[in-house]
Amino acid sequence: MQYDFLIIGCGVTGLSCGLNLLRRGRSVAIAERGLAGAESSWAGGGILFPLLPWDYPESLARLALRSMATYAGWVAEIEATGGGDAEYWRCGMLALNVGEGERARAWCAAHGVAVEPAPSRLFTLPPQGDGGQTLWLPDVAQVRNPRLVAALRAAVEARGGRVIEQCAATGVRTQSGRVTALETTAGTFAAGTVVLATGAWSGLGLPGLAGVPNVRPIRGQMLLFRLEPGVLDTIVYRDGLYLIPRRDGHVLVGSTLEDAGFDKSTDAATRARLHAAAAGLLPALGTVQPVQHWAGLRPGAPDNIPIIDRHPDFDNVFINSGHFRYGVTLAPASAELLVALMEGTTTPLDAAPYGWQAALERAWDAEHGDASG
Ligand SMILES: Cc1cc2nc3c(=O)[nH]c(=O)nc-3n(C[C@H](O)[C@H](O)[C@H](O)COP(=O)(O)OP(=O)(O)OC[C@H]3O[C@@H](n4cnc5c(N)ncnc54)[C@H](O)[C@@H]3O)c2cc1C
C-alpha cells in the first residue's frame, strides 16, 4: 500500500507530525524500529518549558512559547480523538538560585511569561539563598511522557494512521531527485513524502540519505521516587537539577547531559549524586530509595534548536529532528511548522533558524567556536 506520508521514527516528533497530517486528510504510516515511543520520548521528564528560556537563543524560545500557548488544547484534542490521559498539569515551577534574576524577570515580562511571588506552602523547602533569585512561574505545565505518547499513538490510529513497529528503515530508492521507495526490515514501501523523525539517530541518516547536520545522542539519566501524593505539587529547578511531581506521588529527578554515544547504560555514582542533590532540595527524598533509574538519548543539536526543513538532496524528504532537551515541549509547534513548509503555506513563524543551512552554520560554530563570541 502507498501512503501519502511515510514517517520514520515513532517518538513524540513523528507522532505529532503524523497526527497533524492525518487531520488534513492525508494517509500516514509511521515506521518504528523498536516499539512506539520507547526512546527519548519515553525517557524524558515532560516539563513544558525550556530550562531556562532566557539563557537560550530567541529562536528556541519562540518555538517553545508557540507550543506552550497551544499545549492544553492540543492535548485535549488528542485525548478526545483517541482516549487516554496525558496528565497535562499546570503545576507551576519554582526556579531557585536564578542568576541575573532581573534579566530573567525582564525576559519573562517581555515574553508574557507570568512571574509571581511564591505561594507560602513552598517555603517548607529548605532555604536556598546563596545569591540568585527565586522565581515562581505559575503557568509552567507538564505531561507524563509515556502517557502522552500512548495518547498520541491512539489518536493517530483513531484517525486511520498506521504505526508499524519492529520496522527499521534501512535505505532509500531514488530517482531524479526524489525518494521513490523506503526500504525497511518489514519490506519496501512506495514513498509519497518521507519524514525523517529519528531523534538521536537522525545524524546517521540512511544509506543514500544524508543525516542531519550535527545531531548526536546526549544521554540523560533519571531517577524515579514514590512518595505520598501531595508531598510535592510543583516542579522545582535549581542549578541544572529538577524535581517533577506526578499527581500520584511519583517524583522524577533529573538529569545528566552526557556525550556517551548510543550507550543508554546508567551508573551508581550518578544515581548517588542525583539522589543526594534531590534530597538537598526535598528532604523527604533522602529517606527513600529510587524505584527506577534509567537513561535516554536526547537528539542533541547546537543551541537546542531543531532542524525542521526539506532535505537538501530530495524534494520529497523532510526533516523534523534535533529537539534536544525540549522535544516534548516543542512537539506541537514543530509539527505545525513542518506541515506549513510541506504545503507551501505561510509559516507560523520565521522558518530560517530551523533550516538545514542554519543547522550547518551552527554545526560549524560548534566545531570552531562562534567567531561572533
Ligand atoms: C532524561 C531526559 C529528560 C528530558 N526531559 C524533557 C523535558 O522535561 N521536556 C521536554 O520537552 N523534553 C525533554 N526531553 C527531550 C525529549 O524527550 C526529546 O527531545 C524528544 O523525546 C525527542 O523526540 P523524538 O521523537 O524526536 O525522538 P525519540 O523519542 O527518540 O524517537 C525517535 C524514534 O526513531 C526511531 N528510529 C531511529 N532510527 C530508526 C530507523 N532507521 N527506522 C525506524 N525507526 C527509527 C527510534 O527507535 C525512536 O523510537 C528529555 C529527554 C531525556 C532523555
The ligand as a Tripos MOL2 file, in Angstrom:
@<TRIPOS>MOLECULE
LIG
   53    58     1     0     0
SMALL
NO_CHARGES

@<TRIPOS>ATOM
      1 C1         16.3930   12.3190   30.5160 C.3       1 LIG1
      2 C2         15.6160   13.1860   29.5550 C.ar      1 LIG1
      3 C3         14.8180   14.2180   30.0560 C.ar      1 LIG1
      4 C4         14.0760   15.0000   29.1820 C.ar      1 LIG1
      5 N1         13.2290   15.9310   29.6900 N.ar      1 LIG1
      6 C5         12.4650   16.6850   28.8540 C.ar      1 LIG1
      7 C6         11.5310   17.6190   29.3600 C.ar      1 LIG1
      8 O1         11.3500   17.7220   30.5830 O.2       1 LIG1
      9 N2         10.8200   18.3580   28.4790 N.ar      1 LIG1
     10 C7         10.9720   18.2540   27.1290 C.ar      1 LIG1
     11 O2         10.3190   18.9750   26.3790 O.2       1 LIG1
     12 N3         11.8440   17.3440   26.6130 N.ar      1 LIG1
     13 C8         12.5850   16.5790   27.4400 C.ar      1 LIG1
     14 N4         13.4970   15.6790   26.9380 N.ar      1 LIG1
     15 C9         13.7520   15.6800   25.4940 C.3       1 LIG1
     16 C10        12.6890   14.9620   24.7390 C.3       1 LIG1
     17 O3         12.3690   13.7590   25.3980 O.3       1 LIG1
     18 C11        13.1900   14.6920   23.3050 C.3       1 LIG1
     19 O4         13.6210   15.8940   22.7090 O.3       1 LIG1
     20 C12        12.0890   14.1010   22.4490 C.3       1 LIG1
     21 O5         11.5270   12.9690   23.0660 O.3       1 LIG1
     22 C13        12.5870   13.7370   21.0730 C.3       1 LIG1
     23 O6         11.5500   13.0640   20.4220 O.3       1 LIG1
     24 P1         11.8100   12.3320   19.0560 P.3       1 LIG1
     25 O7         10.5110   11.7520   18.6330 O.co2     1 LIG1
     26 O8         12.4800   13.2750   18.1260 O.co2     1 LIG1
     27 O9         12.8700   11.2060   19.4140 O.3       1 LIG1
     28 P2         12.6300    9.7330   20.0060 P.3       1 LIG1
     29 O10        11.5830    9.7190   21.0390 O.co2     1 LIG1
     30 O11        13.9600    9.1930   20.3810 O.co2     1 LIG1
     31 O12        12.0430    8.9580   18.7600 O.3       1 LIG1
     32 C14        12.8230    8.6500   17.6340 C.3       1 LIG1
     33 C15        12.4260    7.2510   17.1970 C.3       1 LIG1
     34 O13        13.0330    6.9600   15.9500 O.3       1 LIG1
     35 C16        13.2750    5.5600   15.9390 C.3       1 LIG1
     36 N5         14.2560    5.2690   14.8910 N.ar      1 LIG1
     37 C17        15.5550    5.6340   14.8330 C.ar      1 LIG1
     38 N6         16.1200    5.1820   13.7020 N.ar      1 LIG1
     39 C18        15.1590    4.5000   13.0290 C.ar      1 LIG1
     40 C19        15.1310    3.7900   11.7910 C.ar      1 LIG1
     41 N7         16.2130    3.7040   10.9960 N.pl3     1 LIG1
     42 N8         13.9700    3.2210   11.3920 N.ar      1 LIG1
     43 C20        12.8440    3.3190   12.1790 C.ar      1 LIG1
     44 N9         12.8310    3.9550   13.3700 N.ar      1 LIG1
     45 C21        13.9720    4.5430   13.7790 C.ar      1 LIG1
     46 C22        13.7730    5.2660   17.3310 C.3       1 LIG1
     47 O14        13.6610    3.8960   17.6470 O.3       1 LIG1
     48 C23        12.8630    6.1730   18.1720 C.3       1 LIG1
     49 O15        11.7350    5.4970   18.6680 O.3       1 LIG1
     50 C24        14.1940   14.8210   27.7840 C.ar      1 LIG1
     51 C25        14.9580   13.7730   27.2870 C.ar      1 LIG1
     52 C26        15.6660   12.9470   28.1670 C.ar      1 LIG1
     53 C27        16.4580   11.8020   27.6290 C.3       1 LIG1
@<TRIPOS>BOND
     1     1     2 1
     2     2     3 ar
     3     2    52 ar
     4     3     4 ar
     5     4     5 ar
     6     4    50 ar
     7     5     6 ar
     8     6     7 ar
     9     6    13 1
    10     7     8 2
    11     7     9 ar
    12     9    10 ar
    13    10    11 2
    14    10    12 ar
    15    12    13 ar
    16    13    14 ar
    17    14    15 1
    18    14    50 ar
    19    15    16 1
    20    16    17 1
    21    16    18 1
    22    18    19 1
    23    18    20 1
    24    20    21 1
    25    20    22 1
    26    22    23 1
    27    23    24 1
    28    24    25 2
    29    24    26 1
    30    24    27 1
    31    27    28 1
    32    28    29 2
    33    28    30 1
    34    28    31 1
    35    31    32 1
    36    32    33 1
    37    33    34 1
    38    33    48 1
    39    34    35 1
    40    35    36 1
    41    35    46 1
    42    36    37 ar
    43    36    45 ar
    44    37    38 ar
    45    38    39 ar
    46    39    40 ar
    47    39    45 ar
    48    40    41 1
    49    40    42 ar
    50    42    43 ar
    51    43    44 ar
    52    44    45 ar
    53    46    47 1
    54    46    48 1
    55    48    49 1
    56    50    51 ar
    57    51    52 ar
    58    52    53 1
@<TRIPOS>SUBSTRUCTURE
     1 LIG1         1 GROUP 0 **** ****
